[in-house]
Amino acid sequence: QLQLVESGGGLVQPGGSLRLSCAASGSTLDNYGIGWFRQAPGKEREAVSCISSSGGSRNFADSVRDRFTISRDNAKNTVYLQMNSLKPEDTAVYYCNYGSVFGRGTQVTVSS
């Protein structure tokens, strides 16, 4: 059974960068498109980005386009979310997802 574990979150100043990782276990990621979501306190979970199983198709929310990139390394069974030019409004718990499967999330806090 597929399980997803996020890592790489932390505290960063505005304008800084973080790279989140989504590691899979229980199954290989080769055949899975993977999404990243985030949820800020008091707000609904929102989609941030997704990548197809081959990596050939990638989509981004308008709020992060041109700042975030998504990639995958199927040999490492991992999907990455590179976040640059971070803003305080990017503060949230970030989750990776496939279908109904979500990881436990990793906290990203952008603050001076």
Sequence and secondary structure as in RCSB ss.txt:
>XXXX:A:sequence
QLQLVESGGGLVQPGGSLRLSCAASGSTLDNYGIGWFRQAPGKEREAVSCISSSGGSRNFADSVRDRFTISRDNA
KNTVYLQMNSLKPEDTAVYYCNYGSVFGRGTQVTVSS
>XXXX:A:secstr
  EEEEE  EEE TT  EEEEEEEESS STT  EEEEEE TTS  EEEEEE TTS  EEE TTTTTTEEEEEETT
TTEEEEEE S  GGG EEEEEEETTEE   EEEEE  
